[in-house]
Amino acid sequence: MTLRVGLFSSKPYDENVFRPLADGEKVTFDFLNMPLTPDTALLCEKYDAVCVFVNDEVSSATLSALAASGVRHVALRCAGFNNVDINEAHRLGIAISRVPAYGPEAVAEHAIALMLTLNRKTHKAYNRVKEGNFELNGLMGFTMHQKTAGIIGTGRIGQATAKILLGFGCEILCYDPQPDSEFAKLPVAYVGFDELLKRSDIISLHCPLTPQSHHLIDAAALSKMRDNVMLINTSRGAMVDTQAVLQGLKSGKIGYLGLDVYEMESELFFQDHSEQLIDDEVFERLSTFHNVIITGHQGFFTREAMTQIATTTLGNLVAVAAGQAEPANLVLPEEN
């Protein structure tokens, strides 16, 4: 029997990676450029499973519509599952699978790229030189060697980021409710959350979005940070209270801000809005600051990571259908 799968929020690069891997497997994909919502879920009667991405809406209403259509598996082609009502899925008998790891170095390297670009202002220098301007005023950065970098969340991506920063000669402070004893054998120090905020020159976020981590970086957290701190977020947008960050930028508390995610990104990211007015005043305000760099959730986007995502997702689809899924790749209610 062939497994029929609707792959939502599809882009050409998804089809280019998924289609060749599906050859030889008993899986057929329909590549749908629309997002999954309660309305589009009504179109899923011909599918055994659906495959979704970070900004698809897998709410209670969506899941109810999927269940009514006969869908029994939602395969996430990402690690995070904050957009899924896990308890409702379990109640309806719908399996939820994910890709727990897909080349953590890809996201870590993007976090470092944001740090270096903000620090040495290479984006500004590039534009100046193209215009024949070789003036250095306004381009001064700082030496990262011997600076203190705070890593919030020491899963695979956080650890990969810390290891790169160790190569720069940074002092590494870490915060995680569940410290990794093996990682702690490296020259890193686990400290309390407040201590990390107070001591770090650079703070990089690498946590899953949960009710506990929502707005982890808020006005109170910012008040404990050093003036002119560098803040990097490549995890989930809602980890950061955007209004508080705007105030931090205006006051000078935040000297550098690098975002690959944004709290309201579902209305913006992964789409071309170049010929439209962006009706998001907060995003537009963020974009006016010279010390802010925003990228469109591309940290995962390398050839190697995309291949691993597709391979694991395809494996999850086949395994769930056969009742042989890896426990680590299934999201259960107690994880939520």
N, C-alpha and C positions, 0 to 999 in steps of 0.2 A: 504493500500500500504506500502511495506517495503522500508525504506530508505537505499540505498546502499552507503557505505562510504569507501574510500580508506585512510587508516591511514599510512602516510609516516614516514620515519625515525623510524620505529617501533623497539623496543627492547623487549626481553622476559618479562620484568616487565610491559611494556605497555599492552601486551596481557593478562597478569595475572590479571591486574586491570580492563581493559576495558571489556573483554569478559563476566565475570560474571554479571557486571552491565547492559550489553546490553540484557541479558536474560529477556524476558518478554516485552521488548520494540520492536517496529517495526523498528529496526535498525540492519543491518548486517555490520560487519567490515571485510575488507581484510587488514591484517597486513603486510605491505610492508617494508622491511628493507632498501630499497633505499630512498635517499632524493628526495624531490620534486624539479624538475628543469624544464626548458622549454622542455627538451627532455622527461623526465618521465611524464610530463603533457599530452603528446600525447597518453599515455596509459590509459587515464581516461574516455573513452567513456562509460563504463558501470557504472560509478559512478554518483550519484546525488550530492555528496559533497565529499570534501577531508578534512582530519584532519592533521595538520602540527605542527612542533615544531620550536624551536628558530632559527635553522640554515638552515631550508628549504628556498629555493629561491622562494619567491612569487612576482616576478618582473613583469613588464609589459608584457614581452614575455611569462612568465609562465601563467599569467592570460589570455592572448589571446588564448593560447592553451587550457586552461581549459574551457573557454567560448565556443570555437569551439567544444569541446567534450560534451557540455551540462551541465557542472558543474555550479551550481548556489550558492554554499556556500563553503567558506573556513573557517573551524573551527580551530582556534589556541588553542592548549592545553597549553597555557602559558599566561602571562599577557602582555608582550611586543609585539609590532607589528612593530618594526623598519625594519623588513625584508619583509614588505608588501607594495606594491604600492597602497595605499588606494584610491587615486584619480582615478587610472585606474580601480580598482575593481568596484568603484561606477559607472563609465562610462559604464562598461560592464554589469552592473546589477548583480554583484556577491556580496553577503552578506559576511561580515567579522565579525566573532564573536571571543571572547577571554574569558579568565578566569581572571577577574580583581583582584581576591583575592583567595588565596588557602592556608591559614595558614601562615601568615607573620612571625610567630614565627620560622618556619623552617629555613628560610633564615637568620633571625636575629641571631638565635642560631649558625648558621654556621659562620657568621661574628665574633661572640664572640669567637668561637673556634679558628679561625685564629689568632685573637688578643692574646689569652692566649698562644697558641702554639708558636707564634713568640716571645712573651715576655719572657716566662719561658723556652723556648727552650726544650720542652718536647720531640719533635721528636729526637733531638740530644741525650738527656738523655736516651731515650728508646734504641737507638742503642748502646750507650756506655755500659749500664748495661748488655745488651745481650752478649756483648763481654768481660764481667768481668771487665769493667773499671768504677770505682766509683768516679773518679776525678771530682771535681766541677769547676775547672778553665774553663772559657769560657761559663758557663751556667748562669751567673748572669743576672737577669731581673730587672724590676722596679715594685714598688707597684702601682697598678692602682688607689687605693683610693686617692682622691683629685687631680687626673690628669684631664686635660681638654680634653674632647672628642668632636669633631666636627661632626655633622650629616648633610650631604648634601642630602636633599630630605626627607621630613617628611610625606610621605605617610604611609601606614600601616606597611611596613617593617622598614622604618626609625624610626617610633615611637616605634615599638617593640624593636629595637636595643637600642634606647635611654633609654627605661624603664629598660632594663637589666643593662645597664651601670649605671643608677641611683642607682641600688642595690649595685654596687661596690663602691659607694661613689664618682663617677666622677662628675665634673662640666660639664654640657651639653650645648653646643652652637649649634644652628641650623640655617641652611640657606635653604630657599625655596621661590621661587617667589610668591607662594600662601600660606602664613602661615596659620596654623590650629589654630583657636581661642580657641577651646576646649583643644587641646594638650598644648597650651601656658599657661594653668592654672597650669600645673605641674611645678616643679622647673627646668625649662629649659629656655634658653634665645635665642630668634631669633635675629640674628645679620647680618650684611652685609657679602657678600662672602669674601672680603679681610680680614675683621676682624677675621672671622672664621679661615682662613688660617694662620694668624699671631699668633693666640692665642692657637691653638690646639696642644696637644701632640699626639693625635690619630685622624685621619680623616677617616670617613667611608662613602662610596658612596652608595646612595639608590635612584637613579633617573632613570626615563625612558630615553632611548636614543632617542634624537630628534636632528634636525639640530642645535638647540641652545646648547645642552649639549654635542655634539660631541667634543672630546678632551677638555672637561672642565678642566681637569688637564693636563696642558701643561707646557712648560718651564717657562712662565711668572707666572703661578700659583705656581709652585714649588719654584720659587725664593722668594715668600712671606711667605713660610712656615718656621717653626722652623727647625733648624738643627736636624738631627736624628729623624725626624718625623716618625710615623707609619701610613702607608696608606693602607686601606683595600677597595677592590672593589668586591662586590658581585652582581652588577647590570648588566652592559653590558661592554664588553671589550673596545669598542671605546670611552667610557667616558674618557679614559686615553690615552694620547699620549705615546706610548710605548718607542719610541726613547728618549723622554724627560725623562721618568722614568729611563731608563738605565743610562743616564747621571747623574741623581739625585742619583742613587745608587753608581756610581763610585766616585762622589764628597763627599758622606757622608750626603748629604741633606736628603735623605731617609735612615733611620736606619732600618726600618722593612717594608716589602712589602708582603701583603697577597692578592692573586688573586684567585677568583673562576671563573673568566671569563678572556678572552684574545682577543685582537683585531682581531687576525686572527684565531680564534678558529674553524671556520667552517671546516677547513681542518684537524683538529686534534681531537677535542673533541668528545666523545661518540663512539670512535673506539679504537680497540686494535692495537697499533703500536709497541708493545714490540719486535717484530722480524723484524722491519724495521728501516732504518735510517730516522730520522725526518729531512726533508729538509726545516727547518725553522731556519735560523741562529739567528734571534732575540729571538725566544723562547728558543733555546739552550743556548744563552748567558744569558738570565734571569735565567735559571735553574742552572747556575754555582755559583750564589751568595748564600752565606751561610745564609743570612738574608732575603731570599725570600722563600715563600711557595706558590705553585700553586696547586689548586685542579681543577678537570675537570668538572666544572659547576654542582656541586652536592648540592648546597645550598638548593634547593627545594626538595631534595630526601629523604623524610620521608614517612612512610606508610600512615600517616594521610593526608599529603599534596597531595600525589599521588591519594588517594581515592577522595579527594575533587576536584582535577583537572579533573579526569575522570567523576565524577558526574556532574560537571558544564558543561563540554564539551558535554556530552551526552544530557543534558538538552537543551543546545544551538542548537544542531542538530535537535532535535525533535521540539523545539519551532520555529526555523526559517522555517522549513518545513510547520508548521501550521500557519505561519504568526503571532506568538504570542511571539516573542523574547523579553526578558527584554532589555530595552534601554541601561542600564548600561553595558550590555555584547556585544553590537554592537559597532564596530569602524566606525565612520562616517568621511567624508573628513575633516571637520573642526577640528577634533582631531589631525590630522596628522601634 
